[in-house]
Amino acid sequence: LSTCVVRADAVPAKVKSVDAAKGTITVTVDDKDQTYTVAKDSKIFTLVGKGKKAQPQDLTDGLGGLKEGQTVTLTTEKKDSKDVVTQIKVEGEAKKKKKNK
């Protein structure tokens, strides 16, 4: 009996640069820059709506639609002993105004 365990890690980060042609993203994590390969079939999305009603919406232009300085959460998996990004969630896109209570 053999089991294959795929371990995915969630990495909160800030986008430093994106190279859509090469399929890479460089992000800042804990004040250190790290470059990841992004899988061709990666899901790149933002949440639209509030709370439990928020729905994922694919980012226009995919990897090329990411901008420097955006806060993202990368989901990575080990493939051939390298961390490969399988999902990028753009954080806080819907927040424009803060309401005071």
N, CA, C and O of each residue as an XYZ file, in Angstrom:
404
protein
N       0.848     -1.180      0.000
C       0.000      0.000      0.000
C       0.890      1.239      0.000
O       1.810      1.372      0.807
N       0.590      2.127     -0.918
C       1.392      3.335     -1.048
C       0.475      4.548     -1.002
O      -0.578      4.570     -1.640
N       0.881      5.540     -0.252
C       0.104      6.777     -0.218
C       0.983      7.928     -0.673
O       2.170      8.008     -0.356
N       0.358      8.803     -1.418
C       1.071      9.983     -1.909
C       0.465     11.193     -1.220
O      -0.722     11.477     -1.385
N       1.251     11.886     -0.470
C       0.772     13.058      0.245
C       1.293     14.302     -0.457
O       2.499     14.498     -0.605
N       0.358     15.132     -0.882
C       0.740     16.407     -1.489
C       0.551     17.463     -0.423
O      -0.553     17.659      0.086
N       1.627     18.137     -0.089
C       1.562     19.153      0.942
C       1.532     20.528      0.296
O       2.428     20.890     -0.468
N       0.509     21.274      0.606
C       0.397     22.632      0.074
C       0.631     23.615      1.213
O       0.141     23.422      2.325
N       1.377     24.657      0.926
C       1.641     25.698      1.917
C       1.022     27.005      1.445
O       1.060     27.323      0.257
N       0.453     27.760      2.373
C      -0.072     29.088      2.076
C       0.973     30.108      2.520
O       1.412     30.105      3.670
N       1.359     30.971      1.597
C       2.422     31.941      1.867
C       1.872     33.355      1.668
O       1.654     33.768      0.529
N       1.641     34.115      2.763
C       1.231     35.511      2.610
C       2.437     36.342      2.169
O       3.528     36.202      2.723
N       2.238     37.210      1.169
C       3.369     37.951      0.617
C       2.905     39.227     -0.067
O       1.709     39.464     -0.238
N       3.891     40.052     -0.458
C       3.642     41.257     -1.250
C       4.350     41.095     -2.591
O       5.514     40.697     -2.647
N       3.633     41.410     -3.673
C       4.198     41.257     -5.014
C       5.311     42.267     -5.225
O       5.124     43.464     -5.007
N       6.481     41.778     -5.655
C       7.592     42.664     -5.995
C       7.671     42.815     -7.511
O       7.786     43.926     -8.028
N       7.606     41.675     -8.226
C       7.602     41.732     -9.694
C       7.012     40.444    -10.250
O       6.947     39.418     -9.573
N       6.584     40.531    -11.511
C       5.990     39.392    -12.200
C       6.609     39.299    -13.578
O       6.762     40.310    -14.263
N       6.968     38.092    -13.990
C       7.431     37.861    -15.356
C       6.488     36.826    -15.974
O       6.719     35.621    -15.878
N       5.416     37.325    -16.614
C       4.395     36.442    -17.168
C       4.975     35.556    -18.270
O       4.556     34.408    -18.423
N       5.926     36.072    -19.034
C       6.531     35.292    -20.121
C       7.285     34.079    -19.584
O       7.220     32.996    -20.166
N       7.997     34.259    -18.478
C       8.753     33.157    -17.872
C       7.916     32.350    -16.886
O       8.310     31.256    -16.482
N       6.750     32.895    -16.494
C       5.894     32.214    -15.531
C       6.461     32.236    -14.129
O       6.428     31.231    -13.419
N       6.993     33.408    -13.723
C       7.550     33.533    -12.371
C       6.966     34.748    -11.674
O       6.516     35.702    -12.309
N       6.986     34.685    -10.345
C       6.574     35.813     -9.521
C       7.618     35.977     -8.419
O       8.046     35.002     -7.803
N       8.019     37.225     -8.182
C       8.932     37.529     -7.080
C       8.118     38.273     -6.044
O       7.469     39.276     -6.342
N       8.163     37.765     -4.815
C       7.391     38.352     -3.727
C       8.294     38.614     -2.532
O       9.377     38.041     -2.416
N       7.833     39.486     -1.648
C       8.550     39.757     -0.409
C       7.819     39.046      0.723
O       6.639     39.291      0.973
N       8.548     38.156      1.406
C       8.014     37.393      2.529
C       8.946     37.632      3.719
O      10.136     37.325      3.649
N       8.417     38.168      4.785
C       9.238     38.452      5.978
C      10.498     39.236      5.625
O      11.592     38.880      6.063
N      10.353     40.298      4.836
C      11.451     41.175      4.419
C      12.504     40.496      3.539
O      13.602     41.025      3.374
N      12.179     39.329      2.973
C      13.099     38.645      2.061
C      12.400     38.419      0.734
O      11.239     38.010      0.697
N      13.109     38.687     -0.363
C      12.546     38.454     -1.691
C      12.716     36.993     -2.078
O      13.785     36.407     -1.908
N      11.634     36.418     -2.604
C      11.666     35.037     -3.061
C      11.000     34.967     -4.425
O       9.972     35.602     -4.660
N      11.597     34.187     -5.324
C      11.026     34.013     -6.656
C      10.483     32.595     -6.768
O      11.159     31.624     -6.429
N       9.252     32.498     -7.249
C       8.587     31.208     -7.415
C       8.214     30.999     -8.881
O       7.935     31.950     -9.611
N       8.215     29.742     -9.287
C       7.665     29.365    -10.588
C       6.164     29.214    -10.406
O       5.704     28.639     -9.420
N       5.402     29.732    -11.363
C       3.949     29.638    -11.294
C       3.499     28.592    -12.315
O       3.801     28.704    -13.503
N       2.777     27.581    -11.843
C       2.293     26.522    -12.737
C       1.382     27.128    -13.807
O       0.649     28.081    -13.542
N       1.436     26.564    -15.018
C       0.625     27.089    -16.125
C      -0.872     27.040    -15.827
O      -1.634     27.877    -16.312
N      -1.291     26.058    -15.030
C      -2.714     25.916    -14.716
C      -3.081     26.514    -13.351
O      -4.106     26.157    -12.771
N      -2.250     27.413    -12.849
C      -2.522     28.055    -11.550
C      -3.812     28.857    -11.599
O      -4.159     29.449    -12.621
N      -4.510     28.864    -10.477
C      -5.707     29.688    -10.349
C      -5.267     31.011     -9.724
O      -4.676     31.034     -8.644
N      -5.564     32.112    -10.418
C      -5.204     33.453     -9.945
C      -6.508     34.229     -9.818
O      -7.183     34.491    -10.813
N      -6.859     34.595     -8.582
C      -8.182     35.171     -8.366
C      -8.196     36.162     -7.210
O      -7.246     36.271     -6.435
N      -9.320     36.883     -7.126
C      -9.607     37.762     -6.011
C     -11.008     37.424     -5.532
O     -11.789     36.845     -6.288
N     -11.342     37.768     -4.304
C     -12.693     37.540     -3.802
C     -13.514     38.805     -3.994
O     -13.070     39.904     -3.663
N     -14.728     38.636     -4.538
C     -15.626     39.757     -4.773
C     -16.842     39.567     -3.881
O     -17.450     38.496     -3.873
N     -17.194     40.594     -3.136
C     -18.309     40.495     -2.205
C     -17.797     40.548     -0.779
O     -16.606     40.739     -0.532
N     -18.716     40.375      0.152
C     -18.341     40.492      1.566
C     -18.633     39.212      2.323
O     -19.594     38.501      2.027
N     -17.799     38.933      3.294
C     -18.023     37.821      4.219
C     -18.221     36.488      3.536
O     -17.485     36.121      2.620
N     -19.240     35.761      4.005
C     -19.491     34.419      3.487
C     -20.027     34.431      2.067
O     -19.998     33.405      1.387
N     -20.518     35.579      1.608
C     -21.065     35.679      0.251
C     -19.988     35.985     -0.784
O     -20.275     36.029     -1.980
N     -18.757     36.197     -0.338
C     -17.663     36.513     -1.263
C     -17.452     35.357     -2.238
O     -17.421     34.190     -1.848
N     -17.310     35.707     -3.498
C     -17.122     34.709     -4.553
C     -15.769     34.926     -5.229
O     -15.364     36.066     -5.455
N     -15.063     33.829     -5.554
C     -13.800     33.997     -6.277
C     -14.062     34.470     -7.704
O     -14.995     34.016     -8.366
N     -13.229     35.381     -8.153
C     -13.319     35.876     -9.525
C     -11.922     35.851    -10.115
O     -10.994     36.439     -9.561
N     -11.773     35.159    -11.256
C     -10.464     35.067    -11.898
C      -9.948     36.457    -12.232
O     -10.706     37.330    -12.653
N      -8.658     36.649    -12.040
C      -8.027     37.929    -12.317
C      -7.855     38.092    -13.827
O      -7.334     37.203    -14.500
N      -8.294     39.226    -14.348
C      -8.125     39.515    -15.766
C      -6.628     39.509    -16.088
O      -5.839     40.068    -15.326
N      -6.235     38.908    -17.165
C      -4.836     38.801    -17.609
C      -4.014     37.847    -16.749
O      -2.796     37.776    -16.907
N      -4.655     37.116    -15.845
C      -3.945     36.105    -15.060
C      -2.723     36.670    -14.361
O      -2.801     37.690    -13.676
N      -1.592     35.999    -14.538
C      -0.349     36.403    -13.889
C       0.037     37.831    -14.278
O       0.550     38.582    -13.449
N      -0.205     38.202    -15.520
C       0.114     39.548    -15.997
C      -0.753     40.628    -15.369
O      -0.427     41.812    -15.458
N      -1.864     40.230    -14.728
C      -2.758     41.189    -14.097
C      -2.346     41.587    -12.691
O      -2.944     42.482    -12.094
N      -1.324     40.922    -12.159
C      -0.830     41.266    -10.826
C       0.027     42.523    -10.890
O       0.750     42.748    -11.860
N      -0.065     43.340     -9.840
C       0.692     44.590     -9.803
C       1.639     44.604     -8.610
O       1.372     44.002     -7.569
N       2.746     45.304     -8.790
C       3.711     45.463     -7.698
C       3.030     46.085     -6.495
O       2.262     47.037     -6.630
N       3.315     45.540     -5.310
C       2.778     46.085     -4.072
C       1.500     45.424     -3.600
O       1.093     45.628     -2.456
N       0.842     44.622     -4.464
C      -0.375     43.947     -4.044
C      -0.066     42.886     -2.994
O       0.974     42.229     -3.048
N      -0.974     42.725     -2.044
C      -0.850     41.670     -1.042
C      -1.534     40.429     -1.599
O      -2.678     40.483     -2.050
N      -0.819     39.317     -1.560
C      -1.342     38.063     -2.102
C      -1.078     36.921     -1.125
O      -0.235     37.030     -0.234
N      -1.803     35.838     -1.307
C      -1.500     34.600     -0.607
C      -1.214     33.557     -1.683
O      -2.078     33.230     -2.497
N       0.011     33.043     -1.672
C       0.414     32.022     -2.642
C       0.182     30.652     -2.031
O       0.500     30.424     -0.864
N      -0.370     29.744     -2.814
C      -0.461     28.354     -2.396
C       0.584     27.606     -3.208
O       0.551     27.617     -4.438
N       1.514     26.956     -2.513
C       2.613     26.281     -3.193
C       2.600     24.785     -2.905
O       2.131     24.339     -1.858
N       3.123     24.029     -3.851
C       3.307     22.592     -3.690
C       4.709     22.240     -4.146
O       5.264     22.884     -5.036
N       5.277     21.214     -3.532
C       6.601     20.729     -3.948
C       6.451     19.895     -5.217
O       5.704     18.917     -5.236
N       7.155     20.279     -6.264
C       7.197     19.504     -7.503
C       8.652     19.423     -7.923
O       9.306     20.446     -8.123
N       9.150     18.219     -8.054
C      10.567     18.023     -8.399
C      11.476     18.807     -7.468
O      12.411     19.465     -7.923
N      11.214     18.746     -6.178
C      11.961     19.380     -5.093
C      11.985     20.913     -5.165
O      12.835     21.547     -4.540
N      11.054     21.512     -5.927
C      10.928     22.972     -5.983
C       9.527     23.361     -5.545
O       8.566     22.633     -5.792
N       9.417     24.516     -4.890
C       8.090     25.038     -4.562
C       7.506     25.677     -5.814
O       8.096     26.595     -6.384
N       6.346     25.187     -6.239
C       5.666     25.717     -7.417
C       4.330     26.294     -6.966
O       3.606     25.670     -6.190
N       4.008     27.492     -7.456
C       2.759     28.157     -7.086
C       1.612     27.534     -7.885
O       1.657     27.474     -9.114
N       0.580     27.070     -7.162
C      -0.590     26.482     -7.811
C      -1.812     27.385     -7.710
O      -2.799     27.186     -8.418
N      -1.740     28.390     -6.815
C      -2.862     29.307     -6.644
C      -2.348     30.633     -6.091
O      -1.472     30.664     -5.227
N      -2.913     31.732     -6.609
C      -2.589     33.067     -6.095
C      -3.901     33.766     -5.786
O      -4.729     33.986     -6.670
N      -4.077     34.112     -4.516
C      -5.272     34.847     -4.100
C      -4.859     36.282     -3.821
O      -4.017     36.539     -2.960
N      -5.457     37.220     -4.555
C      -5.174     38.640     -4.344
C      -6.021     39.099     -3.169
O      -7.241     38.931     -3.172
N      -5.375     39.677     -2.167
C      -6.058     40.096     -0.933
C      -6.495     41.558     -1.014
O      -5.811     42.396     -1.601
N      -7.653     41.841     -0.411
C      -8.059     43.222     -0.173
C      -8.419     44.052     -1.376
O      -8.444     45.278     -1.270
N      -8.699     43.453     -2.518
C      -9.059     44.242     -3.700
C     -10.383     44.976     -3.529
O     -10.548     46.086     -4.034
N     -11.319     44.367     -2.826
C     -12.657     44.933     -2.702
C     -12.721     46.070     -1.681
O     -13.678     46.844     -1.679
N     -11.728     46.174     -0.828
C     -11.757     47.198      0.227
C     -11.321     48.544     -0.335
O     -10.162     48.729     -0.707
N     -12.257     49.477     -0.392
C     -11.921     50.818     -0.860
C     -12.101     51.827      0.272
O     -11.293     52.740      0.439
N     -13.182     51.645      1.052
C     -13.477     52.581      2.132
C     -13.558     51.821      3.453
O     -13.974     50.664      3.501
N     -13.158     52.490      4.503
C     -13.330     51.919      5.842
C     -14.492     52.651      6.496
O     -14.568     53.880      6.476
N     -15.382     51.877      7.067
C     -16.544     52.487      7.747
C     -16.258     52.575      9.240
O     -15.780     51.618      9.849
N     -16.551     53.710      9.813
C     -16.405     53.881     11.250
C     -17.709     53.478     11.925
O     -18.794     53.792     11.436
N     -17.594     52.782     13.051
C     -18.801     52.356     13.771
C     -19.146     53.332     14.846
O     -20.131     53.143     15.559
